[in-house]
Amino acid sequence: MRSNELLVVMGAGHAGAELAVQAREGGWSGRIALVGDEPALPYHRPPLSKAYLGGAASLEALALKSRAAYDKAGVDLMLGRRVAEVDRTAARLRFEDGHAMDYAHLAFATGGRPRRLPAAAAGADAADNFHYLRTLADVDRIRPRFVAGARLAIVGGGYVGLEVAAVAVKHGLKVTVLEAAPRVLARVTAPRVSSFYEQVHREAGVDVRTGVQVDGFDLDAEGRTVTWVHCDDGERIACDLVIAGIGLVPNTELAAAAGIAVDDGILIDAASRSSDPAIVAAGDCTRFHSALYDRSIRLESVPNALEQARCAAAAVNGKERLHDGVPWFWSDQYELKLKMVGLSQGYDRLLLRGSPEQRSFSAFYLKGDRVLAVDTVNRVPEFMLAKRLVAERIAVDADRLADDGVPLKNLLPPA
């Protein structure tokens, strides 16, 4: 490549920051531009709903890398900029401010955005106390109302909603969680694990309501502040603050408009290459075929974003690194450390090791004698062993697996 050839990375989150630096370390000798629509340095997102919201982490502590690290890697930061169009024929980007830039290689690391509430309830979007939580700016807007005694209504009982609830109760807010599904964490855990988390939150003082659909809001006379949340069962809940967390929508519009293959995510192969040989993609905005589960998946996971970014960085340098890692996730709520490995869809049996009553257990999702996924609560060593069970498709004896007196490592073949 020539020294003036440009690699543009669109999206300055975990995937984008990793991709840009790894591309340089992997041999890219041309220019590298990292484009992000937020003004802040790329930052860790998981603490936003936990330590940063609660005031236990500073803005500086969230930075993925220092500005000096990008300078050392020769990565030009173009922050607070938004791309309006990708012209693949001309290999050119056009920005909203009218500026244009030609590229030799392009990387999509555009992540996702919060799924909006249905139209019937979306009239509250412009209210000053109604928020989604995805960015630093979102949390900074929430914080002035995040005070002891405030009535907080959380729409959505997934990871984000429950993490916010745990922090809010600790800070003295009066919290109600409204989940449309019959149970919290319904998309990612078994009913037994859901009921455990519901019980934990209720014992902490959270009013958890499941099977409840939010269908509207009352605003004050000026139309600027939500005062009541309307539920489809006729219940009205008074509130001082509303936070909605009902899922993520991948940011694929630019890719689709440019003619890149998209299907609820930018379609990529195991090396993070898109349908255009000059374009790679990584992170929450992508969809790919999982060899482990033999189906197409889209993962919202920091470890996945980082691994795909490393594969994409290799690809732009003319090398091939295949993404074949097992999916894993985590969530911190109260003193509970939930670490999850694998995808549980399609399981036919659930086995528990340990004691939910003692708040230390693992839930194993089996299909036949294969472990598809494992949820561990306050069992970090068991999580590490569970990763091998899932990744290597190790057949297990269900009786021994369920016996907490049998060390999990005894079920594994020699490494």
Helices and strands as residue ranges (DSSP letters): E 6-10, H 14-25, E 31-36, G 46-49, H 59-62, H 67-73, E 75-79, E 83-87, E 92-95, E 100-102, E 105-108, E 112-114, G 119-124, E 130-132, H 136-142, G 143-145, E 151-155, H 159-170, E 174-179, H 191-204, E 207-210, E 214-219, E 226-231, E 236-238, E 241-244, E 248-250, H 253-257, E 266-267, E 279-281, E 286-290, E 295-297, H 302-316, E 328-333, E 336-342, E 349-355, G 356-358, E 360-367, E 370-377, H 380-391, H 398-402, G 408-411
